């Protein structure tokens, strides 16, 4: 056996240093927001580009916020906003005619009032969320044994199943998978009982029987002799939104369709975080100085 060389000792030292190195902190929400909105200076942009290349969570946060910004920008402006924009143009045209000196208003932005929704539980939910910056989840997710990435392969070619390890709002959810082009058979189970099964399909299948509100289901896909998720991995699991939360969301959309703050908080209480982030992002687009809602959105992102 040969004696270790200086190069061997140096490599061992670097390996142990990497093992005990402190984990790198994730990007702050303000840094992610400045990067996506194009407000980051060259130093911050370079640091974010370098960090996202090795941090999957921060790269996903950047992608999620960018997608939400794009969705929000595609929505048509409500009529009141168009009227307000026209009024602003008229003010700018006649502003040079005014001889009064400009007045600097140092007062803080007015707080957006909380309306009376006619329901004590909704009023309390919104007030508590704005005060604490967090949304109390009514029916927290169980400790799902599965997540969105399943299959017998590792690396970029692994079969990805969605939704998995989450709550779905629809009783007939669309089930999707990627990195597998061959036709598959989709099976949905509740415990040991098969609830639904597809014929040969590719990439997506919508469950063709209504699933029970509040129940947990498992699903898998089969291509020839191959099953995904492959044993010993457990099947992909999902929970259908409970009836009370579904009724509350339907009532809010019916009575307050433009109250994105209420809708976002109700979606957050139902643990439908993607929809909650979408609604709260739209609220901030309309009310960019609402720092209470900004804090809620930041905490939702941190809870991924």
NORBELLIN-V545213 format. One record per helix or strand of 3 or more residues. SS is the DSSP state (helix for helix, strand for strand). FROM is the first residue (numbers start at 0). TO is the last residue. If there is no record, write none. Layout:
# NORBELLIN-V545213
ss:from:to
SS:FROM:TO
SS:FROM:TO
This chain:
# NORBELLIN-V545213
ss:from:to
helix:5:19
helix:28:36
helix:41:51
helix:55:73
helix:78:96
helix:119:131
helix:154:156
strand:159:161
strand:165:167
strand:173:177
strand:183:189
strand:192:196
strand:203:205
strand:215:222
strand:225:227
strand:235:239
helix:242:254
helix:259:268
helix:272:285
helix:290:301
